[in-house]
Amino acid sequence: MKPDDSRLLDERKGRLDARLAPSGQAERAEPMLAGAVSGYEVSGKVTALSCGGIGLVHQMVRSIGLAEAIDGEVHVFKRHFPYHESDHVLNLAYNIMAGGTCIEDLELLRANEGYLDALGAQRIPDPTTAGDFLRRFGEPEIQGLQRAIHATQRRVWKRLSSKERELALIDVDGTIAPTDGECKEGMDLSYKGEWGYAPLLVSLANTHEPLFVVNRPGNAVSHSGAGPYMDAAVDQVLAGGFRRARLRGDTDFSLTRNFDRWSERGVQFVFGIDAHPTFVDLASRTCESAYRKLKRPAKWQVKTERRARPENVKERIVQERGYKNLVLEEEHIAELPYQPSKSKRDYRMIVLRKTIRVMQGQLHLEDEVRYLFYVTNVPLQELSAADVVFEANARCHQEKLIEQLKNGVRAMRMPSDSLLSNGAWLVIASLAWSMKAWLSITLPRGKDARELRRMEFRRFLNSVMLVPCQVVKGSRRLVLRILTWTRWAGVLLDGMAFFRTRCPI
């Protein structure tokens, strides 16, 4: 950051602190919101844009070679008149990162001269052209786009520390993407009775980014076609510099026919497994001495003084109205050997026994016992039985990623009219989330970079992307001048200088 930039930011911060200081409060005879603008004027030469963070993102994209990778792998057009494939892909992804919620918002960006100048573009595709681009995608083009993203991921992962690349945690799950459309090819009725699609998500928990997002008909079961993508995800992380890989998934993904092959390859796994009556009978007949109490770690550590817990209103209403209430009493775990019928060796099966107190009002009806089962090939020296349970529970963080793809990035709105075109949209929209993750990896390491990785997408937009900037054009350069103070202004200034002066990859 230049000294002048730092001084100006400090001055803006000082003025803002003075306005918001508690000492400046006084009793007023009139409401605080009393002012009004005198009117509007049209600027003749000065242009601006609300999404000033797009300049940093575009500079990062150029630095890591994403556009070149897309043009090298995706071949949709015979002639580039005037757009290349990378223009379309980045145009759709940037629309999301500029705060757009649908393809139609591209029309607003097309009419923003400052936005076009910031990208160095004469023009960008309109919504109709962007929709036509999605409809041109077939399976080879989607696979090519995935390869381009994966090649870029591997380059970005080189910025991770050696410790961060020790073990890749690969999570896999399916979800439902409902749609109100009636003529979308490939849509079907899900088990929940909703019309739509059933995407498969394979993600890397270390960096919170998708590895594969695959569109499937709405009636597809959760694990349908997941095996090859799980194998491909392992190949991707190992090629990207991770030393080991561990697969995690719920009961639908305990694909026992693959256990021996994964183990021989050195791939670890932790899966839930269905509570088959045979397993339940075996667990209930297991000697009590084999069980030991499970102690879960605290959800957070109190750094100051423990505060009194407020009244549990929900619990009180359940008791007052006499609803049946299930209260977890205690948990016990045991470990048993398990050899699937499709395997040639034993694996570790962890039994989690939950004792549940069944209440109705103040009346204790009975104690109910439920069993959950987990299977793993991770050695006892690396993960104890309790750690296996915690590792399986940690996979639930992928639900947060799914929620962000649905409601933050809006990758599962399914705006096109076919299974494959909506599959292409899934990959491109998910790329916007990956760019946020790549920023957190490629920027100089520090507290701000780590915070970027944990941010929800809406907060990322409001904090980093939607920073108002004036577009200043000179004879040989174009500068985005930040117009307001934000604690992330320093990240924009330092990040731009970092990507321009040296290639981080």
C-alpha positions in Angstrom: 0.0 0.0 0.0 1.4 3.4 -0.9 2.0 5.9 2.0 -0.6 8.4 0.5 -3.2 5.7 0.3 -2.6 4.6 3.9 -2.8 8.3 5.0 -6.1 8.9 3.1 -7.6 5.7 4.6 -6.5 6.8 8.1 -8.1 10.2 7.6 -11.4 8.7 6.4 -11.4 6.3 9.3 -10.7 9.2 11.7 -13.6 11.2 10.4 -15.9 8.2 10.6 -14.8 7.4 14.2 -15.5 11.0 15.2 -19.0 10.9 13.8 -19.8 7.6 15.5 -18.0 8.4 18.8 -20.3 8.0 21.9 -19.0 11.4 23.2 -20.7 13.1 20.3 -24.2 12.1 21.3 -26.5 14.7 22.6 -30.2 15.3 23.0 -31.8 16.5 19.8 -35.0 18.4 19.2 -35.4 17.0 15.7 -34.9 13.5 14.3 -31.5 12.5 13.2 -32.5 11.6 9.7 -33.5 15.1 8.8 -31.2 16.0 5.8 -32.1 15.7 2.1 -30.1 15.9 -1.1 -30.6 19.0 -3.3 -31.0 17.0 -6.5 -29.3 14.9 -9.1 -26.7 15.8 -11.7 -25.3 13.8 -14.6 -21.5 13.3 -14.8 -20.0 14.1 -18.1 -16.7 12.3 -17.9 -16.3 10.6 -14.5 -17.5 7.0 -14.3 -17.8 4.7 -11.3 -18.9 1.2 -10.3 -20.4 -0.2 -7.1 -18.5 -3.5 -7.2 -15.0 -2.2 -6.9 -13.7 -5.6 -5.7 -14.1 -7.0 -9.2 -10.8 -5.4 -10.2 -9.0 -7.5 -7.6 -10.8 -10.7 -8.6 -10.1 -10.1 -12.3 -6.4 -9.4 -11.6 -6.2 -12.7 -9.6 -7.9 -14.6 -12.5 -5.3 -13.2 -14.9 -2.5 -14.1 -12.5 -3.5 -17.7 -12.1 -4.2 -18.3 -15.8 -7.9 -19.3 -15.5 -9.0 -17.7 -18.8 -6.2 -19.5 -20.8 -7.1 -22.8 -19.1 -10.8 -22.4 -20.1 -10.1 -21.5 -23.7 -7.7 -24.5 -23.9 -10.2 -27.0 -22.6 -13.7 -25.7 -23.6 -14.6 -25.7 -27.3 -18.1 -24.4 -27.9 -17.6 -22.0 -30.8 -16.2 -22.5 -34.2 -15.5 -18.8 -34.5 -15.0 -16.2 -31.8 -17.3 -13.5 -33.0 -16.5 -11.7 -30.8 -16.5 -13.6 -27.6 -14.2 -16.5 -26.5 -15.4 -19.3 -24.2 -13.6 -17.7 -21.3 -15.4 -14.5 -21.9 -18.7 -16.2 -21.4 -17.7 -18.2 -18.3 -16.1 -15.3 -16.5 -18.9 -13.0 -17.5 -21.4 -15.3 -15.8 -19.2 -15.8 -12.7 -18.4 -12.1 -12.4 -22.1 -11.3 -12.6 -22.6 -13.3 -9.4 -19.5 -11.7 -7.7 -20.9 -8.2 -8.6 -24.1 -9.0 -6.7 -26.2 -10.3 -9.5 -28.9 -12.8 -8.6 -29.9 -14.0 -12.1 -28.7 -14.0 -15.7 -30.9 -11.0 -16.5 -28.7 -8.8 -14.2 -26.1 -8.9 -16.9 -28.0 -6.2 -18.7 -27.3 -3.9 -15.8 -23.5 -4.6 -16.0 -23.6 -4.1 -19.8 -24.9 -0.6 -19.3 -22.3 0.3 -16.7 -19.4 2.0 -18.5 -17.2 1.9 -15.4 -17.7 -1.9 -15.1 -16.7 -2.4 -18.7 -13.6 -0.2 -18.2 -12.6 -2.1 -15.1 -12.5 -5.4 -17.0 -10.8 -3.8 -20.1 -13.8 -4.9 -22.2 -15.5 -3.1 -25.0 -18.7 -5.1 -24.3 -19.9 -8.2 -22.5 -22.5 -10.8 -23.6 -26.1 -9.9 -22.9 -28.5 -12.3 -21.0 -29.9 -13.8 -24.2 -26.4 -14.6 -25.6 -25.3 -16.0 -22.2 -28.3 -18.3 -22.1 -27.6 -19.5 -25.6 -24.0 -20.2 -24.5 -25.3 -22.5 -21.7 -27.5 -24.4 -24.1 -24.5 -25.2 -26.3 -22.9 -27.3 -23.6 -22.8 -31.1 -23.9 -21.1 -33.6 -21.7 -17.6 -33.1 -23.3 -17.8 -29.3 -22.8 -18.8 -29.7 -19.2 -15.9 -32.1 -18.6 -13.5 -29.7 -20.3 -14.7 -26.8 -18.1 -14.1 -29.0 -15.0 -10.6 -29.9 -16.3 -9.8 -26.2 -16.7 -11.0 -25.4 -13.2 -9.1 -28.4 -11.8 -5.8 -27.3 -13.5 -6.2 -23.9 -11.9 -7.0 -25.4 -8.5 -3.8 -27.4 -8.6 -1.8 -24.2 -9.3 -3.6 -22.3 -6.5 -3.0 -25.1 -4.0 0.7 -24.6 -4.3 0.2 -21.6 -2.1 -1.0 -23.8 0.8 1.5 -24.6 3.5 3.0 -28.0 3.8 0.9 -28.7 6.9 -2.4 -27.7 5.1 -1.5 -30.2 2.4 -0.9 -33.1 4.7 -4.4 -34.6 4.5 -7.2 -33.8 2.0 -10.7 -34.2 3.5 -13.1 -35.0 0.6 -16.8 -34.7 1.5 -19.6 -36.0 -0.7 -23.3 -35.5 -0.6 -26.4 -35.1 -2.7 -29.0 -32.4 -2.5 -32.3 -31.3 -4.2 -32.6 -28.3 -6.4 -36.3 -27.7 -6.9 -37.7 -25.7 -9.8 -41.1 -24.2 -10.7 -40.5 -24.9 -14.4 -42.6 -27.4 -16.2 -40.7 -27.9 -19.4 -37.1 -28.4 -18.2 -35.6 -31.5 -19.7 -34.2 -33.9 -17.2 -36.3 -32.7 -14.2 -38.1 -35.3 -12.2 -39.9 -35.9 -8.9 -37.7 -36.3 -5.9 -38.4 -38.5 -2.8 -39.7 -35.3 -1.1 -42.3 -34.9 -3.7 -40.5 -31.8 -5.3 -39.9 -31.4 -9.0 -36.4 -30.5 -10.0 -32.9 -31.9 -10.1 -30.7 -33.8 -7.7 -27.1 -32.4 -7.9 -24.1 -34.3 -6.5 -21.5 -32.3 -4.7 -17.9 -33.4 -4.0 -16.0 -30.8 -2.1 -12.6 -30.2 -0.4 -13.2 -29.4 3.3 -9.7 -28.0 3.7 -10.4 -25.0 1.5 -14.3 -25.1 1.4 -14.4 -25.3 -2.4 -16.3 -27.6 -4.7 -14.3 -30.3 -6.6 -17.3 -31.6 -8.7 -20.8 -30.3 -9.0 -22.8 -32.7 -11.1 -26.4 -32.2 -12.2 -28.7 -35.3 -12.1 -32.4 -35.9 -12.6 -34.6 -35.2 -9.6 -35.4 -38.8 -8.9 -31.7 -39.8 -8.6 -30.7 -41.4 -5.3 -28.1 -39.6 -3.3 -25.1 -41.9 -4.3 -26.1 -42.4 -7.9 -22.9 -42.2 -10.1 -20.9 -41.0 -7.1 -18.1 -43.6 -7.2 -16.2 -42.3 -10.3 -16.4 -38.7 -9.1 -15.0 -39.7 -5.6 -12.1 -41.5 -7.4 -11.6 -38.4 -9.6 -11.6 -36.2 -6.6 -8.9 -38.3 -4.9 -6.8 -38.1 -8.1 -7.3 -34.3 -8.2 -6.1 -33.6 -4.6 -3.1 -36.0 -4.9 -2.1 -34.4 -8.1 -2.5 -31.0 -6.4 0.2 -31.7 -3.8 -1.8 -33.3 -0.9 0.0 -36.3 0.6 -3.0 -38.3 1.6 -6.8 -38.3 1.0 -9.7 -39.2 3.2 -13.3 -39.7 1.9 -16.2 -38.8 4.1 -19.9 -39.3 3.5 -23.2 -40.4 5.0 -24.7 -43.9 4.9 -25.6 -43.6 1.2 -21.9 -43.4 0.2 -20.6 -46.4 2.1 -20.0 -48.2 -1.2 -18.6 -51.4 0.1 -17.5 -52.7 -3.3 -14.9 -50.0 -3.3 -13.5 -50.4 0.2 -10.7 -52.9 -0.7 -9.7 -50.9 -3.8 -9.5 -47.6 -1.8 -7.6 -49.3 1.0 -5.0 -50.8 -1.3 -4.5 -47.4 -2.9 -3.9 -45.8 0.5 -7.1 -43.8 0.5 -8.8 -43.5 3.9 -12.5 -43.2 4.4 -15.0 -42.5 7.2 -18.6 -43.3 6.3 -21.9 -43.8 8.1 -23.5 -47.1 7.5 -27.1 -48.1 7.6 -28.4 -49.5 10.9 -29.2 -53.0 9.5 -31.2 -55.2 11.8 -28.2 -57.6 11.9 -25.9 -54.8 13.1 -28.5 -53.6 15.7 -28.8 -57.2 17.0 -25.0 -57.5 17.2 -24.6 -54.2 19.0 -27.4 -55.0 21.5 -25.7 -58.4 22.3 -22.3 -56.8 22.7 -20.9 -57.1 26.3 -21.5 -53.9 28.3 -17.9 -53.8 29.2 -17.1 -53.1 25.5 -18.9 -49.8 25.7 -17.5 -46.6 27.1 -19.0 -43.2 27.5 -18.6 -40.7 24.7 -17.5 -37.3 25.9 -18.0 -34.7 23.2 -15.7 -31.6 23.3 -17.3 -28.2 24.1 -18.6 -26.3 21.1 -16.7 -23.2 22.1 -14.3 -22.1 24.8 -15.4 -19.3 27.2 -12.7 -16.6 27.1 -14.2 -14.3 29.7 -16.9 -15.1 32.2 -19.6 -17.7 31.8 -22.9 -16.1 31.4 -26.2 -17.4 32.8 -28.1 -19.4 30.2 -31.5 -17.9 29.3 -34.7 -19.8 29.8 -35.3 -22.5 27.2 -38.6 -21.3 25.9 -39.0 -24.1 23.5 -38.5 -26.7 26.2 -41.0 -25.0 28.5 -43.8 -24.9 25.9 -43.2 -28.6 25.0 -43.6 -29.5 28.7 -46.6 -27.3 29.3 -48.6 -28.6 26.4 -47.8 -32.2 27.0 -46.0 -33.0 23.8 -43.8 -36.0 23.6 -40.2 -34.9 24.1 -37.0 -36.9 23.3 -34.1 -35.9 25.6 -30.6 -37.3 25.0 -29.4 -38.9 28.2 -26.0 -40.2 27.3 -23.9 -41.8 24.5 -21.7 -44.8 24.5 -19.3 -46.2 21.9 -17.9 -49.6 21.1 -15.8 -50.9 18.3 -16.4 -54.1 16.4 -14.7 -55.8 13.4 -16.7 -55.7 10.2 -16.2 -57.5 6.9 -18.6 -56.5 4.1 -19.8 -59.2 1.8 -18.0 -57.5 -1.1 -14.7 -57.2 0.7 -11.8 -59.5 1.5 -10.7 -57.9 4.8 -12.0 -56.6 8.0 -12.7 -52.9 8.7 -13.4 -51.0 11.9 -17.1 -50.5 12.7 -17.9 -48.0 15.4 -21.2 -48.4 17.3 -22.7 -45.2 18.8 -25.4 -46.1 21.3 -27.7 -43.2 22.2 -29.9 -43.5 25.3 -32.9 -41.2 25.0 -35.3 -40.3 27.7 -38.9 -40.1 26.4 -40.9 -37.5 28.3 -44.5 -36.3 28.0 -45.0 -33.1 30.1 -43.3 -33.9 33.4 -44.0 -37.7 33.0 -41.1 -40.0 32.2 -42.5 -42.6 29.8 -39.5 -44.8 29.0 -35.9 -44.9 27.9 -35.3 -45.6 24.2 -32.0 -46.9 22.8 -30.9 -46.0 19.3 -27.8 -47.2 17.4 -25.7 -45.4 14.8 -22.9 -47.1 12.9 -19.7 -45.9 11.2 -17.2 -47.8 9.2 -13.6 -46.7 8.5 -10.2 -48.0 7.5 -8.3 -45.4 9.4 -5.9 -47.1 11.9 -6.6 -46.9 15.6 -3.3 -45.1 16.1 -4.6 -42.2 14.0 -8.3 -42.0 14.9 -9.7 -43.5 18.1 -13.3 -44.8 18.1 -14.5 -41.4 19.5 -12.5 -39.5 16.9 -14.2 -41.5 14.1 -17.5 -40.3 15.4 -16.3 -36.7 15.5 -14.8 -37.0 12.1 -18.1 -38.3 10.6 -20.0 -35.5 12.3 -17.5 -32.9 11.0 -18.7 -33.8 7.5 -21.9 -32.0 8.3 -20.0 -28.7 7.6 -20.6 -29.6 4.0 -24.2 -28.7 4.5 -23.1 -25.1 5.0 -21.4 -25.2 1.7 -24.5 -26.6 0.0 -26.5 -23.8 1.7 -24.1 -21.2 0.3 -24.3 -22.6 -3.2 -28.1 -22.6 -3.0 -28.8 -19.3 -1.3 -25.5 -17.3 -1.5 -24.2 -18.0 -5.0 -27.6 -19.2 -6.2 -26.0 -21.9 -8.2 -29.0 -24.2 -7.9 -31.6 -21.8 -9.5 -31.5 -23.9 -12.7 -32.1 -21.0 -15.1 -31.8 -23.0 -18.4 -34.0 -25.6 -20.0 -32.1 -28.9 -20.0 -30.1 -31.2 -17.7 -26.8 -30.4 -19.3 -27.2 -26.7 -19.7 -28.2 -26.4 -16.1 -25.2 -28.6 -15.3 -23.0 -26.1 -17.0 -24.6 -23.3 -15.0 -23.9 -25.3 -11.8 -20.2 -25.5 -12.6 -19.9 -21.8 -13.6 -21.9 -20.5 -10.7 -19.9 -22.6 -8.3 -16.7 -21.1 -9.8 -17.7 -17.8 -8.2 -17.5 -19.4 -4.8 -14.2 -21.0 -5.7 -12.8 -17.6 -6.6 -13.5 -16.4 -3.1 -11.6 -19.4 -1.8 -8.7 -18.8 -4.2 -8.5 -15.2 -3.0 -8.1 -16.4 0.6 -5.3 -18.8 -0.5 -3.4 -16.6 -3.0 -3.4 -13.3 -1.0 -0.5 -12.7 1.4 -1.2 -14.8 4.4 -2.7 -13.2 7.5 -5.8 -12.7 9.5 -7.8 -11.1 6.7 -7.0 -14.0 4.3 -8.2 -16.6 6.8 -11.4 -14.6 7.5 -12.1 -14.6 3.7 -12.2 -18.3 3.7 -14.8 -18.5 6.5 -17.0 -15.8 5.1 -20.5 -16.5 3.9 -20.9 -15.3 0.3 -23.3 -12.5 1.1 -20.9 -11.0 3.7 -18.1 -11.4 1.2 -20.1 -9.4 -1.4 -20.9 -6.6 1.1 -17.4 -6.5 2.6 -15.0 -7.0 -0.3 -16.8 -6.9 -3.6 -19.4 -4.1 -3.3 -16.9 -1.3 -2.6 -17.8 1.9 -4.5 -14.9 3.0 -6.7 -14.4 5.9 -9.2 -12.9 4.7 -12.5 -9.9 7.0 -13.4 -8.6 6.6 -16.9 -5.2 8.0 -17.8 -3.1 7.8 -21.0 -1.6 4.4 -20.2 -3.3 3.1 -17.1 -6.7 2.7 -15.4 -7.1 3.1 -11.7 -10.1 2.3 -9.4 -10.2 5.0 -6.7 -11.9 3.8 -3.5 -14.5 6.3 -2.5 -15.3 5.3 1.1 -13.6 3.8 4.1 -13.9 0.1 4.7 -11.6 -2.2 6.7 -11.1 -4.3 3.5 -9.8 -1.3 1.5 -6.3 -2.3 2.6 -6.8 -5.8 1.2 -7.9 -4.4 -2.1 -4.9 -2.1 -2.3 -2.3 -4.6 -1.2 -3.9 -7.4 -3.2 -3.8 -5.5 -6.4 -0.2 -4.6 -6.0 0.6 -8.2 -5.1 -1.0 -9.7 -8.2 0.5 -7.0 -10.5 4.1 -7.1 -9.4 4.6 -10.8 -9.0 2.8 -14.0 -9.9 1.9 -15.9 -6.8 1.6 -19.2 -8.6 
